[in-house]
Amino acid sequence: MQAHTVHVVSKVDPIKYILSRPVLLGRLAKWAVHIKQYDIMFVPQKSVKGQAIADFFADHPVPPEWEMSVDLPGEDVFNIEILPPWEMYFDEAPRQDGAGAGVVFVSLEKHVLPYSFMLTQLCSNNMAEYQALIMGLQMAVEMEIQDLDVYGDSQLVISQLLGEYEVNKEDLITYHKHALRLLDKFDIVKLSHVLRSANKMADALAGLAATLELGAEETMYVPVCNRWVVAPEEYQVEDDEVKEVDMITICQIDKEDWRQPIIDYLDHQKLPNDPRHRIEIRR
């Protein structure tokens, strides 16, 4: 080794310290005396990597007639965009003569899509919950949603679909199997139980559908307005101009209110099914 120059490639600091320190004491000085008899040079590991690449390009020059391509195949693999899933909330509202179902979708752009359904046949609360879930899943399949997070406040329905509870009642077995078939059509689906306070919108839509007594083929468009007619004092302008600001208007209709059939007839020409009651409303 005395006839050649030795390059020591290492990232360990003690070796670099011994080879580069001009004055050493103690045991390190003894080691330095033994090492100095050889022509040893310390080279950092990073420098060797860079020099190896430089030497490779120097030994393998690119001919001038070759065209350099900047189009790297498969470069889109390194750009992965993870999109959030769609969200679906479902709930039911029981009534003596039927039930209502509410479904709320939240898109990737956080757009809210509310839907209300009236269940004309009498059923239990759990059956109504299953029907609300099934209608929401059917709509999600039609919209070709692949990644969906489902939220409901029914502990029984969510736990049965997750396999935590057994389905013992025969009237729920058909709904349970149909819901599982719909869940299999999604690439990624997640079921979660939430409190009723976190499911207020779906609950309100279900109650609205249960309150509106529509026929089997009837539909109704219910707009939700976000507007102040007259601004409060803190929003008033000096020149007494009317300024519109956002608000939420909610109209709650009592089922036993005797005025409601008259209002429905005057506004929408809607009459009850009872012939005698029809004549009274017209009069």
PAZAPA-4460 file (N, C-alpha, C; in steps of 0.05 Angstrom, whole numbers, plus 32768, in hexadecimal, padded with zeros to 4 digits):
% residues 283
    n_x    n_y    n_z   ca_x   ca_y   ca_z    c_x    c_y    c_z   seq   type   mol
   8010   7FE8   8000   8000   8000   8000   8011   8019   8000     1      M     A
   802B   8017   8007   803C   802E   8008   8042   8039   7FEC     2      Q     A
   803E   8029   7FD8   8044   8032   7FBC   802C   803F   7FAF     3      A     A
   8016   8041   7FBD   7FFD   804B   7FB1   7FF0   805F   7FC4     4      H     A
   7FE0   8070   7FB7   7FD0   8083   7FC7   7FB5   8075   7FCE     5      T     A
   7FAE   8076   7FE8   7F96   8068   7FF2   7F81   807D   7FF8     6      V     A
   7F69   8079   7FEC   7F52   808B   7FF2   7F40   807D   8005     7      H     A
   7F3C   8088   801C   7F2A   807C   8031   7F0F   808A   802E     8      V     A
   7EFB   807B   8026   7EE0   8085   8023   7ED1   807E   803C     9      V     A
   7EC8   8092   804B   7EBA   808D   8064   7EAA   80A6   806C    10      S     A
   7E94   80A1   807A   7E85   80B7   8085   7E87   80B8   80A4    11      K     A
   7E9B   80A9   80AE   7E9F   80A9   80CB   7EB2   80C0   80D3    12      V     A
   7EAA   80D0   80E5   7EBA   80E8   80ED   7ED5   80E2   80FA    13      D     A
   7ED8   80CD   810A   7EF3   80C8   8117   7F09   80C4   8102    14      P     A
   7F03   80B6   80EC   7F18   80B1   80D8   7F20   80CB   80CB    15      I     A
   7F0C   80DB   80C4   7F11   80F6   80B8   7F21   8107   80CC    16      K     A
   7F1B   8105   80E6   7F29   8115   80FA   7F46   810D   80FC    17      Y     A
   7F4C   80F3   80FB   7F68   80EA   80FD   7F78   80F2   80E4    18      I     A
   7F6C   80F0   80CD   7F7B   80F6   80B4   7F7D   8114   80AE    19      L     A
   7F6D   8124   80BA   7F6D   8141   80B3   7F76   8153   80C9    20      S     A
   7F78   8149   80E2   7F7F   815A   80F9   7F9E   815D   80F9    21      R     A
   7FA8   8176   80F9   7FC5   8179   80F9   7FD2   8172   8113    22      P     A
   7FC6   8176   812A   7FD2   8170   8144   7FC0   815D   8153    23      V     A
   7FCB   8146   815B   7FBC   8133   816A   7FCA   812C   8184    24      L     A
   7FBB   8123   8198   7FC7   811C   81B1   7FBE   8100   81B9    25      L     A
   7FCF   80F3   81CA   7FC7   80DA   81D6   7FC6   80C3   81C1    26      G     A
   7FB2   80B2   81C5   7FB0   809A   81B4   7FAB   80A1   8197    27      R     A
   7F9C   80B7   8191   7F97   80BF   8176   7FB1   80C7   8168    28      L     A
   7FC4   80D2   8177   7FDE   80D9   816B   7FED   80C1   8162    29      A     A
   7FEC   80AB   8173   7FF9   8092   816B   7FED   8086   8152    30      K     A
   7FD3   8087   8150   7FC6   807D   8138   7FCE   808E   8120    31      W     A
   7FD0   80A8   8123   7FD7   80BA   810D   7FF4   80B4   8103    32      A     A
   8006   80AD   8116   8021   80A7   810E   8022   808E   80FD    33      V     A
   8013   807A   8104   8013   8061   80F5   8006   8066   80D9    34      H     A
   7FF2   8077   80D8   7FE3   807A   80BF   7FF3   808C   80AC    35      I     A
   8003   809F   80B6   8011   80B2   80A6   8026   80A5   8093    36      K     A
   802F   808C   809A   8042   807F   8089   8036   8076   806E    37      Q     A
   801C   8077   806C   800E   8070   8053   8003   808A   8047    38      Y     A
   8001   808A   802D   7FF5   80A1   801E   7FD7   809E   801E    39      D     A
   7FCB   80A6   8034   7FAE   80A1   8037   7FA0   80BC   8036    40      I     A
   7F8A   80BD   8026   7F7A   80D5   8023   7F5D   80CE   802A    41      M     A
   7F52   80E0   803B   7F36   80DC   8043   7F24   80E9   802E    42      F     A
   7F10   80DA   8025   7EFC   80E4   8011   7EE0   80E0   801D    43      V     A
   7ED0   80F6   801E   7EB4   80F2   8028   7EA4   80E0   8015    44      P     A
   7E91   80D3   8020   7E81   80C0   8010   7E71   80CE   7FFB    45      Q     A
   7E66   80E6   8001   7E56   80F4   7FED   7E67   80FC   7FD5    46      K     A
   7E7F   8104   7FDA   7E91   810C   7FC4   7E96   80F5   7FB1    47      S     A
   7E99   80DD   7FBC   7E9E   80C6   7FAC   7E86   80C0   7F99    48      V     A
   7E6E   80C4   7FA4   7E56   80BF   7F94   7E55   80D3   7F7C    49      K     A
   7E5A   80EC   7F82   7E59   8100   7F6D   7E6F   80FC   7F59    50      G     A
   7E87   80F4   7F62   7E9D   80EF   7F50   7E98   80D7   7F3E    51      Q     A
   7E8B   80C3   7F49   7E85   80AB   7F3A   7E73   80B2   7F22    52      A     A
   7E5F   80C3   7F27   7E4D   80CB   7F12   7E5C   80DB   7EFD    53      I     A
   7E6D   80ED   7F06   7E7C   80FD   7EF3   7E8F   80EC   7EE2    54      A     A
   7E9C   80D8   7EF0   7EAD   80C6   7EE1   7E9E   80B5   7ECD    55      D     A
   7E86   80AD   7ED4   7E76   809D   7EC1   7E6F   80AD   7EA8    56      F     A
   7E66   80C6   7EAB   7E60   80D7   7E94   7E79   80DD   7E83    57      F     A
   7E90   80DF   7E91   7EA9   80E5   7E82   7EB1   80CD   7E72    58      A     A
   7EAD   80B5   7E7D   7EB5   809D   7E6E   7EA0   8094   7E59    59      D     A
   7E87   809F   7E5B   7E72   8097   7E48   7E65   80B1   7E3D    60      H     A
   7E74   80BE   7E2C   7E68   80D7   7E21   7E51   80D1   7E0E    61      P     A
   7E3E   80E4   7E0D   7E27   80E2   7DFC   7E2E   80EB   7DE0    62      V     A
   7E2A   80DB   7DCB   7E31   80E4   7DAF   7E20   80FD   7DA8    63      P     A
   7E2C   810F   7D98   7E1D   8128   7D91   7E04   8123   7D80    64      P     A
   7E03   810C   7D72   7DEB   8107   7D61   7DD4   80FD   7D71    65      E     A
   7DD8   80F5   7D8A   7DC2   80EC   7D9A   7DB1   8103   7DA4    66      W     A
   7D96   80FF   7DA4   7D84   8113   7DAE   7D7D   810D   7DCB    67      E     A
   7D80   8121   7DDB   7D79   811E   7DF7   7D5B   8120   7DFB    68      M     A
   7D4F   810D   7E08   7D32   810C   7E0C   7D2C   8114   7E29    69      S     A
   7D1A   8127   7E2C   7D12   812F   7E47   7CF8   8123   7E4F    70      V     A
   7CED   8112   7E3E   7CD3   8105   7E44   7CD9   80EB   7E53    71      D     A
   7CD5   80EB   7E6D   7CDB   80D4   7E7D   7CC2   80C2   7E7E    72      L     A
   7CC4   80AA   7E75   7CAC   8098   7E76   7CA5   8091   7E93    73      P     A
   7C8B   8093   7E98   7C81   808C   7EB3   7C86   80A1   7EC8    74      G     A
   7C8C   80BA   7EBF   7C91   80CE   7ED3   7C78   80D6   7EE3    75      E     A
   7C60   80D0   7ED7   7C48   80D6   7EE6   7C44   80C4   7EFE    76      D     A
   7C54   80AE   7F00   7C51   809D   7F17   7C5A   80AB   7F30    77      V     A
   7C6D   80BE   7F2E   7C77   80CC   7F45   7C63   80E2   7F4E    78      F     A
   7C4F   80E9   7F3F   7C3C   80FD   7F46   7C21   80EF   7F4D    79      N     A
   7C1D   80EA   7F66   7C05   80DC   7F70   7BF4   80F0   7F7F    80      I     A
   7BDB   80F3   7F75   7BC8   8106   7F82   7BB4   80F6   7F91    81      E     A
   7BB3   80F9   7FAB   7BA0   80EB   7FBC   7B88   80FD   7FC1    82      I     A
   7B71   80F4   7FB6   7B59   8104   7FB9   7B49   80FA   7FD1    83      L     A
   7B3B   810C   7FDF   7B2B   8103   7FF6   7B12   80F4   7FEC    84      P     A
   7B07   80E3   7FFC   7AEF   80D4   7FF4   7AD6   80E4   7FF5    85      P     A
   7AC1   80DB   7FE7   7AA7   80E6   7FEA   7A9C   80DF   8006    86      W     A
   7A8A   80EF   8010   7A7E   80EA   802A   7A5F   80E7   8026    87      E     A
   7A53   80D4   8033   7A36   80D0   8032   7A2B   80CD   804E    88      M     A
   7A17   80DD   8055   7A09   80DC   806E   79EC   80D3   8069    89      Y     A
   79E2   80C1   8079   79C7   80B7   8076   79B9   80B6   8091    90      F     A
   799E   80B9   8090   798E   80B8   80A8   7971   80B4   80A0    91      D     A
   7961   80AD   80B4   7944   80A9   80B0   7934   80B8   80C5    92      E     A
   791B   80BD   80BE   7909   80CB   80D1   78EF   80BB   80D2    93      A     A
   78E9   80AD   80E8   78D0   809D   80E9   78B7   80AE   80EC    94      P     A
   78A2   80A5   80E0   7887   80B1   80E3   7873   809A   80E6    95      R     A
   785B   80A2   80EF   7846   808E   80F3   783C   8082   80D9    96      Q     A
   783C   8092   80C4   7831   8089   80AA   7848   8085   8096    97      D     A
   7860   8083   809E   7877   807F   808C   7891   8088   8098    98      G     A
   78A3   808E   8088   78BD   8097   8092   78CB   80A8   807C    99      A     A
   78DE   80B8   8084   78EE   80C7   8071   790B   80C0   8073   100      G     A
   7919   80C3   805C   7935   80BC   805B   7944   80D4   8050   101      A     A
   795B   80DA   805C   796C   80F0   8053   7988   80E6   804D   102      G     A
   7992   80EF   8036   79AD   80E8   802D   79BC   8101   8026   103      V     A
   79D4   8104   802F   79E4   811C   8029   79FF   8113   801F   104      V     A
   7A07   811C   8007   7A21   8117   7FFB   7A33   812F   7FFE   105      F     A
   7A4C   812B   8004   7A60   8141   8004   7A75   8139   7FEF   106      V     A
   7A78   8149   7FDA   7A8A   8142   7FC4   7AA7   8148   7FCB   107      S     A
   7AB8   8142   7FB8   7AD5   8147   7FBC   7ADA   8165   7FC0   108      L     A
   7ACA   8176   7FB2   7ACD   8193   7FB5   7ABD   819E   7FCC   109      E     A
   7AB3   818D   7FDE   7AA4   8194   7FF5   7A89   81A1   7FED   110      K     A
   7A7E   8199   7FD7   7A63   81A1   7FCF   7A4F   818E   7FDD   111      H     A
   7A39   8199   7FE8   7A26   818A   7FF7   7A0E   8184   7FE5   112      V     A
   7A07   816A   7FE2   79F0   8162   7FD1   79DC   8154   7FE3   113      L     A
   79C6   8162   7FEB   79B2   8156   7FFD   799B   8149   7FED   114      P     A
   7990   8133   7FF8   797A   8125   7FEB   7967   811B   8002   115      Y     A
   794C   811D   7FFC   7938   8113   800F   7926   80FF   8001   116      S     A
   791D   80EB   800F   790C   80D6   8004   78F6   80D0   8018   117      F     A
   78DE   80CC   800E   78C7   80C4   801E   78C2   80A6   801B   118      M     A
   78C2   8097   8032   78BD   807B   8032   789F   8077   8038   119      L     A
   7890   806F   8024   7873   806E   8026   7869   8056   8037   120      T     A
   7879   8041   8038   7870   8029   8047   787A   802A   8063   121      Q     A
   7869   801F   8075   7870   801E   8091   7888   800B   8095   122      L     A
   789B   8013   80A5   78B2   8002   80AB   78BE   800A   80C5   123      C     A
   78D0   7FF9   80D0   78DD   7FFF   80E9   78F3   8014   80E5   124      S     A
   78FD   801E   80FB   7913   8032   80F9   792C   8026   80EB   125      N     A
   7933   800D   80F2   794A   8001   80E6   7947   7FFC   80C8   126      N     A
   792F   7FF4   80C0   7929   7FF0   80A4   792B   800A   8095   127      M     A
   7921   8020   80A1   7923   803A   8095   7941   8043   8092   128      A     A
   7951   803D   80A7   796D   8043   80A5   797B   8034   808E   129      E     A
   7974   801B   808C   7980   800B   8076   7977   8016   805A   130      Y     A
   795E   801E   8058   7954   8029   803F   7962   8044   8038   131      Q     A
   7966   8054   804C   7974   806D   8047   7991   8068   803E   132      A     A
   799E   8054   804B   79BA   804D   8043   79BA   8042   8026   133      L     A
   79A7   8030   8020   79A7   8023   8006   79A1   8038   7FF0   134      I     A
   798F   804B   7FF4   798A   805F   7FE0   79A2   8071   7FDC   135      M     A
   79B1   8077   7FF1   79C9   8087   7FEE   79DE   8078   7FDF   136      G     A
   79E2   805E   7FE5   79F6   804E   7FD7   79EF   804B   7FB9   137      L     A
   79D5   8047   7FB3   79CD   8045   7F97   79D3   805F   7F88   138      Q     A
   79CE   8076   7F94   79D5   808F   7F87   79F3   8092   7F84   139      M     A
   7A03   8089   7F97   7A20   808A   7F95   7A2A   8079   7F7E   140      A     A
   7A1E   8061   7F7B   7A26   804F   7F65   7A1F   805C   7F4A   141      V     A
   7A07   8069   7F48   7A00   8076   7F2F   7A12   808E   7F29   142      E     A
   7A1C   809B   7F3D   7A2F   80B1   7F39   7A4C   80A8   7F34   143      M     A
   7A50   808D   7F35   7A6A   8081   7F30   7A7F   808A   7F44   144      E     A
   7A77   808B   7F5D   7A89   8092   7F73   7A98   8078   7F7A   145      I     A
   7AB2   807A   7F7C   7AC2   8062   7F82   7ACC   8062   7F9F   146      Q     A
   7AD1   8079   7FAB   7ADC   807B   7FC6   7AC7   808A   7FD7   147      D     A
   7ABB   807D   7FEA   7AA5   8088   7FF9   7AA8   8083   8017   148      L     A
   7AA3   8097   8027   7AA1   8095   8044   7A84   8098   804C   149      D     A
   7A78   8084   8059   7A5C   8084   8060   7A5A   8089   807E   150      V     A
   7A48   809C   8086   7A44   80A3   80A2   7A26   80A0   80A8   151      Y     A
   7A20   8093   80BF   7A05   8091   80C8   7A04   8090   80E6   152      G     A
   79ED   8098   80F1   79EB   8099   810F   79DD   8080   811A   153      D     A
   79D9   806C   8109   79CD   8053   8112   79E3   803F   8119   154      S     A
   79E7   803A   8132   79FC   8028   813B   79F7   800C   8131   155      Q     A
   79DD   8004   8130   79D6   7FE9   8129   79DD   7FE4   810B   156      L     A
   79D4   7FF6   80FA   79D8   7FF2   80DD   79F6   7FF2   80D6   157      V     A
   7A05   8005   80E1   7A22   8007   80DB   7A30   7FEE   80E6   158      I     A
   7A2A   7FE5   80FE   7A37   7FCE   8109   7A30   7FB4   80FB   159      S     A
   7A18   7FB2   80F1   7A10   7F9A   80E2   7A1F   7F99   80C7   160      Q     A
   7A22   7FAF   80BA   7A30   7FAF   80A1   7A4E   7FAB   80A5   161      L     A
   7A59   7FB3   80BB   7A75   7FAE   80C1   7A7B   7F92   80CC   162      L     A
   7A65   7F83   80D0   7A68   7F68   80DA   7A6C   7F66   80F8   163      G     A
   7A68   7F7C   8106   7A6B   7F7B   8124   7A51   7F71   8131   164      E     A
   7A3A   7F76   8125   7A20   7F6B   8130   7A15   7F57   811C   165      Y     A
   7A06   7F44   8126   79F8   7F31   8115   79DC   7F3C   810E   166      E     A
   79D3   7F34   80F6   79B8   7F3C   80ED   79A5   7F25   80F6   167      V     A
   7996   7F2A   810B   7984   7F15   8116   7968   7F18   810C   168      N     A
   795F   7F30   8106   7943   7F35   80FD   7941   7F2F   80E0   169      K     A
   792D   7F1F   80D9   7929   7F17   80BD   7923   7F2E   80AB   170      E     A
   7914   7F42   80B5   790D   7F59   80A3   7925   7F6A   809C   171      D     A
   793C   7F67   80A9   7953   7F76   80A2   7968   7F67   8091   172      L     A
   7964   7F4D   808E   7978   7F3D   8080   7979   7F45   8062   173      I     A
   7962   7F4A   8056   7961   7F52   803A   796F   7F6D   8035   174      T     A
   7969   7F80   8047   7976   7F9A   8044   7994   7F98   8049   175      Y     A
   799C   7F87   805C   79B8   7F84   8062   79C8   7F79   804B   176      H     A
   79BD   7F64   803E   79CA   7F58   8027   79CC   7F6C   800F   177      K     A
   79B6   7F7A   800B   79B6   7F8D   7FF5   79CB   7FA3   7FF9   178      H     A
   79CD   7FAD   8012   79E1   7FC2   8018   79FD   7FB7   8015   179      A     A
   7A02   7F9E   801C   7A1D   7F93   8018   7A24   7F91   7FFA   180      L     A
   7A10   7F89   7FEA   7A15   7F87   7FCD   7A1C   7FA3   7FC2   181      R     A
   7A0F   7FB8   7FCB   7A15   7FD3   7FC1   7A31   7FDC   7FCB   182      L     A
   7A38   7FD5   7FE4   7A53   7FDC   7FEE   7A69   7FCF   7FDF   183      L     A
   7A65   7FB7   7FD4   7A79   7FAA   7FC5   7A7F   7FB7   7FAA   184      D     A
   7A6E   7FC9   7FA1   7A72   7FD7   7F87   7A86   7FEE   7F89   185      K     A
   7A8E   7FF5   7FA1   7AA1   800B   7FA5   7ABD   8000   7FA8   186      F     A
   7AD1   8010   7F9E   7AED   8008   7FA1   7AF5   800B   7FBE   187      D     A
   7AEE   8022   7FCA   7AF5   8027   7FE6   7ADC   8032   7FF4   188      I     A
   7AD3   8025   8009   7ABB   802F   8018   7AC1   802C   8036   189      V     A
   7AB9   8040   8045   7ABD   8040   8062   7AA3   8047   8070   190      K     A
   7A9C   8037   8083   7A83   803B   8093   7A8B   8044   80AE   191      L     A
   7A7E   8059   80B7   7A84   8065   80D2   7A6A   806D   80DF   192      S     A
   7A69   8069   80F9   7A52   8072   8109   7A58   808D   8115   193      H     A
   7A45   809F   8112   7A48   80BA   811D   7A31   80C0   812F   194      V     A
   7A34   80D4   8140   7A1F   80DD   8152   7A09   80EB   8142   195      L     A
   79F1   80EC   814D   79DC   80FA   813F   79E2   8118   813B   196      R     A
   79F1   8123   814D   79F8   8140   814A   7A0A   8144   8132   197      S     A
   7A19   8130   8129   7A29   8133   8111   7A1B   812B   80F7   198      A     A
   7A01   8124   80FA   79F1   811B   80E3   79D8   812B   80E1   199      N     A
   79DA   8145   80E8   79C2   8156   80E9   79B6   815B   80CE   200      K     A
   79C6   815E   80B9   79BB   8165   809F   79AA   814E   8094   201      M     A
   79B5   8135   8095   79A6   811E   808C   798D   811A   809C   202      A     A
   798E   811F   80B6   7977   811C   80C7   7962   8130   80C0   203      D     A
   796A   8149   80BB   7957   815E   80B3   7949   8158   8099   204      A     A
   7959   814D   8085   794D   8146   806B   7939   812F   806E   205      L     A
   7940   811C   807F   792D   8106   8083   7914   810F   8091   206      A     A
   7916   8121   80A4   78FE   812D   80B1   78ED   813D   809D   207      G     A
   78FA   814B   808B   78EC   815B   8077   78DD   8149   8064   208      L     A
   78E9   8133   805C   78DC   8120   804A   78C4   8113   8057   209      A     A
   78C7   810D   8071   78B1   8100   8080   789A   8113   8084   210      A     A
   78A0   812D   8086   788B   8141   808B   787A   8146   8072   211      T     A
   7887   8148   805B   7879   814D   8042   786B   8134   8039   212      L     A
   7851   8133   803A   7842   811C   8032   783D   811D   8013   213      E     A
   784F   8113   8004   784D   8112   7FE7   7845   80F7   7FDD   214      L     A
   783A   80F6   7FC5   7832   80DC   7FB9   784A   80CD   7FB0   215      G     A
   7845   80B5   7FA6   785B   80A4   7F9D   786A   80AF   7F86   216      A     A
   785C   80BE   7F74   7869   80C8   7F5C   786F   80E6   7F5E   217      E     A
   786A   80F2   7F75   786C   810F   7F78   7888   8116   7F82   218      E     A
   7893   812D   7F79   78AC   8137   7F83   78A8   8155   7F89   219      T     A
   78B9   815F   7F9A   78B7   817C   7FA1   78D3   8187   7FA4   220      M     A
   78D7   819E   7F99   78F1   81AC   7F9B   78EF   81C0   7FB2   221      Y     A
   7900   81BD   7FC6   7900   81CE   7FDE   791A   81DE   7FDE   222      V     A
   7919   81F8   7FD7   7932   8208   7FD8   7939   8210   7FF5   223      P     A
   7952   8212   7FFA   795C   821C   8014   796A   8237   800E   224      V     A
   7960   824C   801A   796A   8267   8015   797E   826F   802B   225      C     A
   7993   827B   8022   79A8   8286   8035   79A9   82A4   8030   226      N     A
   7997   82B3   803D   7996   82D0   8038   7987   82DE   804F   227      R     A
   7991   82F6   8055   7983   8308   8066   7972   831A   8054   228      W     A
   7959   831F   805C   7948   8332   804D   7950   834E   8056   229      V     A
   7953   8353   8070   795C   836C   807B   7975   8366   808C   230      V     A
   798A   8374   8087   79A3   836E   8096   79A0   8377   80B3   231      A     A
   79AE   8369   80C5   79AE   8373   80E1   79BD   838D   80E4   232      P     A
   79BC   8398   80FD   79C7   83B3   8101   79E5   83B4   80FB   233      E     A
   79F4   839F   8101   7A11   83A1   80FC   7A18   83A1   80DF   234      E     A
   7A04   839A   80CD   7A0A   839A   80B1   79FD   83B1   80A2   235      Y     A
   79EF   83C3   80B1   79E2   83D9   80A4   79F6   83ED   8099   236      Q     A
   79F0   83F9   8082   7A01   840D   8075   79F6   8428   807B   237      V     A
   7A07   843C   8078   79FF   8457   8080   79EA   8463   806E   238      E     A
   79E9   845D   8054   79D6   8469   8042   79BC   845A   8041   239      D     A
   79B6   8449   8055   799D   843B   8058   7998   8428   8040   240      D     A
   79AD   841E   8033   79A9   840B   801E   79A6   83EF   802B   241      E     A
   7996   83DE   801D   7991   83C3   8027   79A8   83B2   801D   242      V     A
   79B5   83A4   802F   79CB   8393   8028   79C4   8376   8030   243      K     A
   79C8   8363   801D   79C1   8347   8022   79D9   8338   802D   244      E     A
   79D5   8329   8042   79EA   8318   804D   79DE   82FC   8051   245      V     A
   79F0   82E9   8056   79E8   82CD   8058   79DA   82C6   8072   246      D     A
   79C6   82B4   8070   79B8   82A9   8087   79AC   828F   807E   247      M     A
   79A1   8280   8091   7993   8267   808B   7977   8269   8095   248      I     A
   7963   8264   8083   7947   8265   8089   793C   8249   808B   249      T     A
   792F   8242   80A1   7924   8228   80A5   7906   822B   80AB   250      I     A
   78F5   821D   809D   78D8   821D   80A2   78CF   8202   80AC   251      C     A
   78C6   8200   80C4   78BD   81E7   80D0   789F   81E6   80D0   252      Q     A
   7894   81D0   80C4   7877   81CD   80C1   786D   81B8   80D4   253      I     A
   7859   81BF   80E4   784C   81AC   80F6   7839   819A   80E7   254      D     A
   783A   8180   80ED   7828   816E   80DF   780B   8172   80E5   255      K     A
   7804   817B   80FE   77E9   817E   8106   77DE   819A   8101   256      E     A
   77ED   81AA   80F3   77E4   81C6   80EE   77CD   81C5   80DA   257      D     A
   77B5   81CE   80E1   779D   81CD   80CF   77A0   81E0   80B8   258      W     A
   77B2   81F4   80B9   77B5   8207   80A4   77C6   81FC   808C   259      R     A
   77D6   81E7   8092   77E8   81DE   807E   77DB   81D3   8065   260      Q     A
   77C5   81C3   8066   77B8   81BA   804D   77AD   81D2   803D   261      P     A
   77A4   81E7   804A   779A   81FE   803B   77B1   820C   802D   262      I     A
   77C7   820F   803B   77DF   821B   802F   77E9   820B   8017   263      I     A
   77E9   81F0   801A   77F2   81DF   8004   77E0   81E2   7FEB   264      D     A
   77C5   81E5   7FF0   77B3   81E8   7FDA   77B6   8203   7FCC   265      Y     A
   77BA   8218   7FDC   77BD   8233   7FD0   77D7   8236   7FC1   266      L     A
   77ED   822A   7FCC   7807   822D   7FC0   780D   8219   7FAA   267      D     A
   7805   8200   7FAE   780D   81EA   7F9C   77F5   81DB   7F91   268      H     A
   77DC   81E3   7F96   77C5   81D5   7F8D   77C5   81B7   7F95   269      Q     A
   77CF   81B2   7FAD   77D1   8197   7FB7   77B9   8192   7FC9   270      K     A
   77AB   817C   7FC5   7793   8174   7FD5   7798   815A   7FE2   271      L     A
   778B   8155   7FF9   778F   813B   8007   7781   8125   7FF8   272      P     A
   7786   810C   8000   777B   80F5   7FF3   775E   80F0   7FFA   273      N     A
   7755   80F9   8012   773A   80F5   801B   7727   8107   800B   274      D     A
   7713   80FC   7FFC   7701   810C   7FEC   76F2   8121   7FFD   275      P     A
   76E9   811A   8015   76DA   812D   8025   76ED   8144   802E   276      R     A
   7705   813D   8034   7718   8152   803C   771F   8164   8024   277      H     A
   771F   8158   800C   7724   8169   7FF4   770F   817F   7FF1   278      R     A
   76F6   8177   7FF5   76E0   818B   7FF2   76E3   81A1   8007   279      I     A
   76EA   8199   801F   76ED   81AD   8035   7703   81C1   802E   280      E     A
   7719   81B6   8024   7730   81C8   801E   7728   81DB   8007   281      I     A
   771B   81D1   7FF3   7713   81E3   7FDD   7700   81F9   7FE6   282      R     A
   76ED   81F2   7FF7   76DA   8206   8002   76E9   821B   8012   283      R     A
***
